[in-house]
Amino acid sequence: ARSCPRLRPEAYDGRRLGEQLDEECRSWIQVETTKDGRRKNHLDRAANVFRVSRIFDWYSEDFGEGEEGVLAFLKKHASPSDREHLEKVKVRIEYLPYDWSSNRQ
């Protein structure tokens, strides 16, 4: 689905799995965009809101304790400038509508 992270163009390798998964998380949080060109997960600094995929809500227990766990995960994989903002300012999470349409990569 379009709201999911992209599919990796190579097979996952057990020897590099952690590195490969971290690369995909960074890409999904920092780079990947929707069909209208907006980032799939993005920090709105003016509103102090990190708008993220509904996946973070559905699987919140995988990211840690509630919103704080999700924010810690986002901070770990965010761009340096977003990470700096997250460390300085209290930010809340807003979950975006999920786009189930086909991801035609």
N, CA, C and O atoms as a GROMACS GRO file, in nm:
protein
  420
    1ALA      N    1   0.084  -0.119   0.000
    1ALA     CA    2   0.000   0.000   0.000
    1ALA      C    3   0.088   0.125   0.000
    1ALA      O    4   0.202   0.121   0.046
    2ARG      N    5   0.034   0.233  -0.052
    2ARG     CA    6   0.112   0.357  -0.063
    2ARG      C    7   0.162   0.410   0.072
    2ARG      O    8   0.267   0.473   0.077
    3SER      N    9   0.089   0.387   0.179
    3SER     CA   10   0.131   0.438   0.309
    3SER      C   11   0.241   0.354   0.374
    3SER      O   12   0.299   0.395   0.474
    4CYS      N   13   0.268   0.239   0.318
    4CYS     CA   14   0.375   0.153   0.372
    4CYS      C   15   0.512   0.204   0.329
    4CYS      O   16   0.524   0.284   0.236
    5PRO      N   17   0.616   0.157   0.398
    5PRO     CA   18   0.750   0.184   0.348
    5PRO      C   19   0.767   0.117   0.211
    5PRO      O   20   0.697   0.021   0.178
    6ARG      N   21   0.859   0.169   0.132
    6ARG     CA   22   0.884   0.110   0.001
    6ARG      C   23   0.940  -0.032   0.017
    6ARG      O   24   0.989  -0.069   0.124
    7LEU      N   25   0.932  -0.108  -0.089
    7LEU     CA   26   0.994  -0.240  -0.091
    7LEU      C   27   1.141  -0.223  -0.127
    7LEU      O   28   1.175  -0.148  -0.218
    8ARG      N   29   1.226  -0.292  -0.056
    8ARG     CA   30   1.369  -0.284  -0.082
    8ARG      C   31   1.398  -0.350  -0.217
    8ARG      O   32   1.339  -0.453  -0.249
    9PRO      N   33   1.488  -0.292  -0.298
    9PRO     CA   34   1.516  -0.348  -0.431
    9PRO      C   35   1.610  -0.469  -0.428
    9PRO      O   36   1.650  -0.518  -0.534
   10GLU      N   37   1.645  -0.517  -0.310
   10GLU     CA   38   1.731  -0.635  -0.297
   10GLU      C   39   1.678  -0.720  -0.182
   10GLU      O   40   1.601  -0.673  -0.099
   11ALA      N   41   1.720  -0.844  -0.178
   11ALA     CA   42   1.679  -0.934  -0.069
   11ALA      C   43   1.746  -0.893   0.061
   11ALA      O   44   1.858  -0.842   0.062
   12TYR      N   45   1.676  -0.914   0.170
   12TYR     CA   46   1.737  -0.892   0.301
   12TYR      C   47   1.839  -1.003   0.326
   12TYR      O   48   1.818  -1.118   0.287
   13ASP      N   49   1.948  -0.966   0.391
   13ASP     CA   50   2.058  -1.058   0.418
   13ASP      C   51   2.076  -1.065   0.569
   13ASP      O   52   2.095  -0.962   0.634
   14GLY      N   53   2.071  -1.183   0.626
   14GLY     CA   54   2.081  -1.200   0.770
   14GLY      C   55   2.203  -1.133   0.830
   14GLY      O   56   2.197  -1.084   0.943
   15ARG      N   57   2.313  -1.130   0.757
   15ARG     CA   58   2.435  -1.069   0.810
   15ARG      C   59   2.425  -0.917   0.816
   15ARG      O   60   2.496  -0.853   0.893
   16ARG      N   61   2.336  -0.859   0.735
   16ARG     CA   62   2.322  -0.713   0.728
   16ARG      C   63   2.182  -0.666   0.764
   16ARG      O   64   2.146  -0.551   0.737
   17LEU      N   65   2.102  -0.753   0.822
   17LEU     CA   66   1.960  -0.724   0.842
   17LEU      C   67   1.937  -0.595   0.922
   17LEU      O   68   1.857  -0.511   0.881
   18GLY      N   69   2.006  -0.578   1.034
   18GLY     CA   70   1.989  -0.458   1.114
   18GLY      C   71   2.019  -0.332   1.035
   18GLY      O   72   1.944  -0.235   1.040
   19GLU      N   73   2.129  -0.334   0.963
   19GLU     CA   74   2.170  -0.220   0.879
   19GLU      C   75   2.065  -0.192   0.771
   19GLU      O   76   2.028  -0.077   0.748
   20GLN      N   77   2.018  -0.298   0.705
   20GLN     CA   78   1.919  -0.282   0.598
   20GLN      C   79   1.787  -0.226   0.653
   20GLN      O   80   1.727  -0.137   0.592
   21LEU      N   81   1.743  -0.276   0.766
   21LEU     CA   82   1.618  -0.226   0.825
   21LEU      C   83   1.632  -0.080   0.869
   21LEU      O   84   1.539  -0.002   0.850
   22ASP      N   85   1.746  -0.044   0.927
   22ASP     CA   86   1.769   0.095   0.964
   22ASP      C   87   1.767   0.186   0.841
   22ASP      O   88   1.711   0.296   0.847
   23GLU      N   89   1.827   0.142   0.731
   23GLU     CA   90   1.825   0.220   0.607
   23GLU      C   91   1.682   0.245   0.561
   23GLU      O   92   1.647   0.356   0.522
   24GLU      N   93   1.600   0.140   0.565
   24GLU     CA   94   1.462   0.154   0.519
   24GLU      C   95   1.382   0.244   0.613
   24GLU      O   96   1.299   0.322   0.567
   25CYS      N   97   1.406   0.236   0.743
   25CYS     CA   98   1.337   0.324   0.838
   25CYS      C   99   1.374   0.469   0.812
   25CYS      O  100   1.287   0.556   0.810
   26ARG      N  101   1.503   0.497   0.794
   26ARG     CA  102   1.546   0.634   0.765
   26ARG      C  103   1.481   0.685   0.636
   26ARG      O  104   1.434   0.799   0.631
   27SER      N  105   1.478   0.601   0.534
   27SER     CA  106   1.418   0.642   0.408
   27SER      C  107   1.269   0.673   0.426
   27SER      O  108   1.220   0.775   0.377
   28TRP      N  109   1.198   0.586   0.495
   28TRP     CA  110   1.054   0.602   0.515
   28TRP      C  111   1.022   0.728   0.594
   28TRP      O  112   0.924   0.797   0.565
   29ILE      N  113   1.103   0.758   0.694
   29ILE     CA  114   1.078   0.873   0.780
   29ILE      C  115   1.132   1.003   0.721
   29ILE      O  116   1.072   1.108   0.739
   30GLN      N  117   1.244   0.997   0.651
   30GLN     CA  118   1.308   1.119   0.603
   30GLN      C  119   1.279   1.156   0.458
   30GLN      O  120   1.278   1.274   0.424
   31VAL      N  121   1.254   1.057   0.372
   31VAL     CA  122   1.259   1.083   0.228
   31VAL      C  123   1.129   1.051   0.154
   31VAL      O  124   1.082   1.132   0.074
   32GLU      N  125   1.072   0.936   0.178
   32GLU     CA  126   0.962   0.887   0.095
   32GLU      C  127   0.843   0.983   0.094
   32GLU      O  128   0.809   1.043   0.196
   33THR      N  129   0.783   0.995  -0.024
   33THR     CA  130   0.673   1.089  -0.041
   33THR      C  131   0.546   1.020  -0.090
   33THR      O  132   0.549   0.909  -0.143
   34THR      N  133   0.436   1.089  -0.069
   34THR     CA  134   0.306   1.043  -0.117
   34THR      C  135   0.294   1.076  -0.266
   34THR      O  136   0.382   1.142  -0.322
   35LYS      N  137   0.187   1.032  -0.328
   35LYS     CA  138   0.170   1.059  -0.472
   35LYS      C  139   0.156   1.208  -0.501
   35LYS      O  140   0.178   1.250  -0.615
   36ASP      N  141   0.118   1.288  -0.401
   36ASP     CA  142   0.110   1.434  -0.424
   36ASP      C  143   0.236   1.507  -0.380
   36ASP      O  144   0.238   1.630  -0.375
   37GLY      N  145   0.343   1.432  -0.349
   37GLY     CA  146   0.473   1.493  -0.324
   37GLY      C  147   0.505   1.528  -0.180
   37GLY      O  148   0.615   1.577  -0.152
   38ARG      N  149   0.413   1.505  -0.087
   38ARG     CA  150   0.442   1.532   0.054
   38ARG      C  151   0.512   1.412   0.116
   38ARG      O  152   0.491   1.298   0.074
   39ARG      N  153   0.596   1.438   0.216
   39ARG     CA  154   0.662   1.326   0.284
   39ARG      C  155   0.558   1.241   0.354
   39ARG      O  156   0.462   1.292   0.411
   40LYS      N  157   0.578   1.109   0.350
   40LYS     CA  158   0.484   1.017   0.414
   40LYS      C  159   0.476   1.040   0.564
   40LYS      O  160   0.369   1.030   0.623
   41ASN      N  161   0.588   1.071   0.626
   41ASN     CA  162   0.597   1.102   0.769
   41ASN      C  163   0.670   1.235   0.778
   41ASN      O  164   0.782   1.247   0.729
   42HIS      N  165   0.609   1.334   0.838
   42HIS     CA  166   0.672   1.465   0.837
   42HIS      C  167   0.647   1.543   0.966
   42HIS      O  168   0.540   1.535   1.028
   43LEU      N  169   0.747   1.619   1.003
   43LEU     CA  170   0.742   1.704   1.120
   43LEU      C  171   0.694   1.843   1.080
   43LEU      O  172   0.754   1.908   0.995
   44ASP      N  173   0.586   1.887   1.142
   44ASP     CA  174   0.535   2.023   1.123
   44ASP      C  175   0.588   2.104   1.241
   44ASP      O  176   0.531   2.102   1.351
   45ARG      N  177   0.696   2.175   1.219
   45ARG     CA  178   0.763   2.248   1.327
   45ARG      C  179   0.677   2.363   1.380
   45ARG      O  180   0.679   2.392   1.500
   46ALA      N  181   0.603   2.426   1.293
   46ALA     CA  182   0.520   2.539   1.336
   46ALA      C  183   0.412   2.493   1.435
   46ALA      O  184   0.382   2.563   1.532
   47ALA      N  185   0.356   2.375   1.412
   47ALA     CA  186   0.250   2.323   1.498
   47ALA      C  187   0.305   2.227   1.604
   47ALA      O  188   0.231   2.183   1.692
   48ASN      N  189   0.435   2.194   1.596
   48ASN     CA  190   0.496   2.095   1.686
   48ASN      C  191   0.419   1.963   1.685
   48ASN      O  192   0.383   1.907   1.788
   49VAL      N  193   0.396   1.916   1.562
   49VAL     CA  194   0.325   1.790   1.539
   49VAL      C  195   0.406   1.707   1.440
   49VAL      O  196   0.448   1.756   1.336
   50PHE      N  197   0.426   1.581   1.475
   50PHE     CA  198   0.488   1.487   1.380
   50PHE      C  199   0.373   1.406   1.324
   50PHE      O  200   0.310   1.327   1.395
   51ARG      N  201   0.345   1.425   1.195
   51ARG     CA  202   0.237   1.353   1.128
   51ARG      C  203   0.296   1.226   1.068
   51ARG      O  204   0.386   1.230   0.985
   52VAL      N  205   0.242   1.113   1.113
   52VAL     CA  206   0.302   0.985   1.078
   52VAL      C  207   0.198   0.885   1.030
   52VAL      O  208   0.077   0.903   1.049
   53SER      N  209   0.248   0.781   0.969
   53SER     CA  210   0.164   0.673   0.920
   53SER      C  211   0.083   0.610   1.033
   53SER      O  212   0.129   0.602   1.147
   54ARG      N  213  -0.036   0.569   1.000
   54ARG     CA  214  -0.123   0.500   1.096
   54ARG      C  215  -0.057   0.370   1.145
   54ARG      O  216  -0.097   0.316   1.249
   55ILE      N  217   0.041   0.320   1.073
   55ILE     CA  218   0.115   0.200   1.117
   55ILE      C  219   0.172   0.220   1.257
   55ILE      O  220   0.175   0.127   1.337
   56PHE      N  221   0.216   0.343   1.288
   56PHE     CA  222   0.270   0.371   1.420
   56PHE      C  223   0.164   0.359   1.529
   56PHE      O  224   0.196   0.330   1.644
   57ASP      N  225   0.039   0.380   1.494
   57ASP     CA  226  -0.072   0.364   1.588
   57ASP      C  227  -0.108   0.216   1.600
   57ASP      O  228  -0.118   0.163   1.711
   58TRP      N  229  -0.127   0.150   1.488
   58TRP     CA  230  -0.168   0.011   1.488
   58TRP      C  231  -0.067  -0.081   1.558
   58TRP      O  232  -0.105  -0.177   1.624
   59TYR      N  233   0.062  -0.050   1.544
   59TYR     CA  234   0.168  -0.135   1.600
   59TYR      C  235   0.250  -0.060   1.705
   59TYR      O  236   0.370  -0.083   1.718
   60SER      N  237   0.184   0.028   1.779
   60SER     CA  238   0.256   0.112   1.875
   60SER      C  239   0.338   0.032   1.976
   60SER      O  240   0.444   0.077   2.019
   61GLU      N  241   0.290  -0.086   2.014
   61GLU     CA  242   0.364  -0.168   2.112
   61GLU      C  243   0.500  -0.212   2.057
   61GLU      O  244   0.590  -0.244   2.135
   62ASP      N  245   0.516  -0.215   1.926
   62ASP     CA  246   0.644  -0.252   1.866
   62ASP      C  247   0.746  -0.139   1.875
   62ASP      O  248   0.866  -0.162   1.856
   63PHE      N  249   0.701  -0.019   1.903
   63PHE     CA  250   0.790   0.097   1.906
   63PHE      C  251   0.822   0.142   2.048
   63PHE      O  252   0.905   0.231   2.066
   64GLY      N  253   0.760   0.082   2.146
   64GLY     CA  254   0.787   0.119   2.285
   64GLY      C  255   0.660   0.161   2.356
   64GLY      O  256   0.549   0.130   2.313
   65GLU      N  257   0.678   0.231   2.464
   65GLU     CA  258   0.567   0.274   2.548
   65GLU      C  259   0.490   0.392   2.490
   65GLU      O  260   0.534   0.506   2.503
   66GLY      N  261   0.378   0.367   2.427
   66GLY     CA  262   0.288   0.472   2.378
   66GLY      C  263   0.353   0.574   2.287
   66GLY      O  264   0.444   0.542   2.210
   67GLU      N  265   0.305   0.696   2.296
   67GLU     CA  266   0.352   0.804   2.211
   67GLU      C  267   0.501   0.832   2.233
   67GLU      O  268   0.572   0.865   2.139
   68GLU      N  269   0.547   0.820   2.356
   68GLU     CA  270   0.690   0.843   2.386
   68GLU      C  271   0.778   0.742   2.312
   68GLU      O  272   0.885   0.778   2.264
   69GLY      N  273   0.734   0.617   2.304
   69GLY     CA  274   0.810   0.515   2.231
   69GLY      C  275   0.814   0.545   2.082
   69GLY      O  276   0.918   0.529   2.017
   70VAL      N  277   0.700   0.588   2.027
   70VAL     CA  278   0.695   0.623   1.885
   70VAL      C  279   0.787   0.742   1.859
   70VAL      O  280   0.861   0.743   1.761
   71LEU      N  281   0.782   0.843   1.946
   71LEU     CA  282   0.869   0.960   1.928
   71LEU      C  283   1.016   0.922   1.939
   71LEU      O  284   1.099   0.977   1.865
   72ALA      N  285   1.051   0.831   2.028
   72ALA     CA  286   1.191   0.786   2.040
   72ALA      C  287   1.235   0.717   1.912
   72ALA      O  288   1.347   0.738   1.866
   73PHE      N  289   1.148   0.634   1.854
   73PHE     CA  290   1.179   0.566   1.729
   73PHE      C  291   1.197   0.667   1.616
   73PHE      O  292   1.291   0.657   1.538
   74LEU      N  293   1.106   0.765   1.608
   74LEU     CA  294   1.115   0.868   1.505
   74LEU      C  295   1.244   0.948   1.521
   74LEU      O  296   1.312   0.976   1.422
   75LYS      N  297   1.276   0.983   1.644
   75LYS     CA  298   1.398   1.060   1.669
   75LYS      C  299   1.522   0.983   1.623
   75LYS      O  300   1.614   1.041   1.566
   76LYS      N  301   1.524   0.853   1.649
   76LYS     CA  302   1.638   0.770   1.611
   76LYS      C  303   1.660   0.771   1.459
   76LYS      O  304   1.774   0.770   1.413
   77HIS      N  305   1.551   0.774   1.382
   77HIS     CA  306   1.560   0.762   1.236
   77HIS      C  307   1.537   0.893   1.162
   77HIS      O  308   1.539   0.896   1.039
   78ALA      N  309   1.514   1.002   1.234
   78ALA     CA  310   1.485   1.131   1.172
   78ALA      C  311   1.612   1.194   1.116
   78ALA      O  312   1.723   1.155   1.148
   79SER      N  313   1.591   1.293   1.031
   79SER     CA  314   1.703   1.372   0.980
   79SER      C  315   1.767   1.446   1.097
   79SER      O  316   1.703   1.465   1.201
   80PRO      N  317   1.892   1.488   1.082
   80PRO     CA  318   1.957   1.562   1.191
   80PRO      C  319   1.878   1.686   1.234
   80PRO      O  320   1.867   1.713   1.354
   81SER      N  321   1.822   1.762   1.140
   81SER     CA  322   1.748   1.883   1.178
   81SER      C  323   1.617   1.849   1.249
   81SER      O  324   1.579   1.917   1.345
   82ASP      N  325   1.547   1.744   1.204
   82ASP     CA  326   1.424   1.702   1.273
   82ASP      C  327   1.459   1.648   1.412
   82ASP      O  328   1.388   1.677   1.509
   83ARG      N  329   1.565   1.572   1.423
   83ARG     CA  330   1.608   1.516   1.552
   83ARG      C  331   1.638   1.629   1.651
   83ARG      O  332   1.600   1.622   1.768
   84GLU      N  333   1.707   1.732   1.602
   84GLU     CA  334   1.739   1.846   1.688
   84GLU      C  335   1.611   1.911   1.741
   84GLU      O  336   1.602   1.944   1.859
   85HIS      N  337   1.513   1.930   1.654
   85HIS     CA  338   1.386   1.989   1.695
   85HIS      C  339   1.316   1.900   1.798
   85HIS      O  340   1.263   1.950   1.897
   86LEU      N  341   1.315   1.770   1.774
   86LEU     CA  342   1.250   1.676   1.867
   86LEU      C  343   1.316   1.676   2.004
   86LEU      O  344   1.250   1.653   2.105
   87GLU      N  345   1.445   1.701   2.007
   87GLU     CA  346   1.517   1.705   2.136
   87GLU      C  347   1.490   1.834   2.213
   87GLU      O  348   1.502   1.836   2.335
   88LYS      N  349   1.455   1.940   2.143
   88LYS     CA  350   1.437   2.071   2.207
   88LYS      C  351   1.292   2.103   2.243
   88LYS      O  352   1.266   2.176   2.339
   89VAL      N  353   1.198   2.049   2.167
   89VAL     CA  354   1.059   2.091   2.177
   89VAL      C  355   0.969   1.971   2.202
   89VAL      O  356   0.992   1.863   2.148
   90LYS      N  357   0.866   1.990   2.285
   90LYS     CA  358   0.764   1.886   2.306
   90LYS      C  359   0.677   1.879   2.182
   90LYS      O  360   0.615   1.978   2.141
   91VAL      N  361   0.673   1.762   2.122
   91VAL     CA  362   0.599   1.740   1.997
   91VAL      C  363   0.494   1.633   2.022
   91VAL      O  364   0.518   1.536   2.094
   92ARG      N  365   0.378   1.650   1.961
   92ARG     CA  366   0.276   1.546   1.970
   92ARG      C  367   0.267   1.472   1.837
   92ARG      O  368   0.313   1.520   1.734
   93ILE      N  369   0.208   1.354   1.843
   93ILE     CA  370   0.192   1.269   1.724
   93ILE      C  371   0.050   1.288   1.669
   93ILE      O  372  -0.047   1.297   1.744
   94GLU      N  373   0.042   1.293   1.537
   94GLU     CA  374  -0.087   1.290   1.468
   94GLU      C  375  -0.078   1.181   1.362
   94GLU      O  376   0.014   1.180   1.281
   95TYR      N  377  -0.174   1.090   1.365
   95TYR     CA  378  -0.172   0.977   1.271
   95TYR      C  379  -0.247   1.015   1.143
   95TYR      O  380  -0.360   1.065   1.147
   96LEU      N  381  -0.182   0.992   1.031
   96LEU     CA  382  -0.239   1.026   0.901
   96LEU      C  383  -0.336   0.918   0.854
   96LEU      O  384  -0.325   0.802   0.895
   97PRO      N  385  -0.430   0.954   0.768
   97PRO     CA  386  -0.517   0.852   0.708
   97PRO      C  387  -0.429   0.754   0.629
   97PRO      O  388  -0.328   0.793   0.569
   98TYR      N  389  -0.468   0.629   0.629
   98TYR     CA  390  -0.390   0.526   0.560
   98TYR      C  391  -0.435   0.514   0.416
   98TYR      O  392  -0.554   0.504   0.388
   99ASP      N  393  -0.340   0.515   0.324
   99ASP     CA  394  -0.369   0.501   0.181
   99ASP      C  395  -0.345   0.356   0.142
   99ASP      O  396  -0.231   0.311   0.132
  100TRP      N  397  -0.454   0.284   0.119
  100TRP     CA  398  -0.446   0.141   0.086
  100TRP      C  399  -0.424   0.116  -0.064
  100TRP      O  400  -0.412   0.001  -0.105
  101SER      N  401  -0.420   0.221  -0.144
  101SER     CA  402  -0.404   0.200  -0.288
  101SER      C  403  -0.268   0.137  -0.318
  101SER      O  404  -0.176   0.143  -0.237
  102SER      N  405  -0.259   0.077  -0.434
  102SER     CA  406  -0.140   0.001  -0.472
  102SER      C  407  -0.016   0.090  -0.483
  102SER      O  408  -0.021   0.200  -0.537
  103ASN      N  409   0.092   0.040  -0.429
  103ASN     CA  410   0.221   0.108  -0.435
  103ASN      C  411   0.292   0.059  -0.560
  103ASN      O  412   0.354  -0.048  -0.559
  104ARG      N  413   0.285   0.134  -0.667
  104ARG     CA  414   0.338   0.092  -0.797
  104ARG      C  415   0.484   0.128  -0.814
  104ARG      O  416   0.519   0.207  -0.901
  105GLN      N  417   0.569   0.072  -0.732
  105GLN     CA  418   0.712   0.104  -0.748
  105GLN      C  419   0.766   0.009  -0.845
  105GLN      O  420   0.885   0.014  -0.877
   0.00000   0.00000   0.00000
